[in-house]
């Protein structure tokens, strides 16, 4: 955390935070592929939505309409989101917040991100458990290696 940093004060700060975070996340070797290759995230369309989410959480603006889980569930169906993905997201989020801001709202941004990550991961795991194990594929293929077995032991 920078000592000279100020707290998150307005929507512009929320957008600055979101843009800086996605700048890191989309190029991250652990989770970047989820944004770029799987979600094919359109950053210019996404930033205003996510900035509204954080503006609502941090500033009470009520500019976000809700429904944050559904896109993550759809993403999970394409590429399973694991605990490590959420942990990496949190590391990048905290680092971005600390680099840009300091104060009560900055701390709230980190705390709320942790709550969201835990809630989303828990809901995704519950969905997976409710769906049960993957369907059987019809058996295990067997490949024989080594000498051919014949009825004639001399062969």
DAWO-V970448 format. One record per backbone hydrogen bond with DSSP energy under -0.5 kcal/mol. CO is the residue of the C=O (numbers start at 1). NH is the residue of the N-H. If there is no record, write none. Layout:
co=<CO/CO>
nh=<NH/NH>
This chain:
co=<2/6/10/10/11/12/13/14/15/16/17/18/19/20/21/21/22/24/25/28/31/31/32/32/33/33/34/35/41/42/42/43/44/45/46/47/48/49/50/51/52/53/54/55/55/56/67/68/69/69/70/71/72/73/74/75/75/80/82/82/83/84/85/86/87/88/89/90/91/92/93/94/95/96/97/98/103/104/105/106/107/108/109/110/111/112/113/114/115/116/117/118/119/120/121/122/123/124/125/126/127/128/129/139/151/152>
nh=<5/102/13/14/15/16/17/18/19/20/21/22/23/24/24/25/26/27/28/32/34/35/35/36/37/38/39/41/43/45/46/47/48/49/50/51/52/53/54/55/56/57/58/59/61/60/71/72/72/73/74/75/76/77/78/78/79/82/85/86/87/88/89/90/91/92/93/94/95/96/97/98/99/100/101/2/107/108/109/110/111/112/113/114/115/116/117/118/119/120/121/122/123/124/125/126/127/128/129/130/131/132/132/141/153/155>
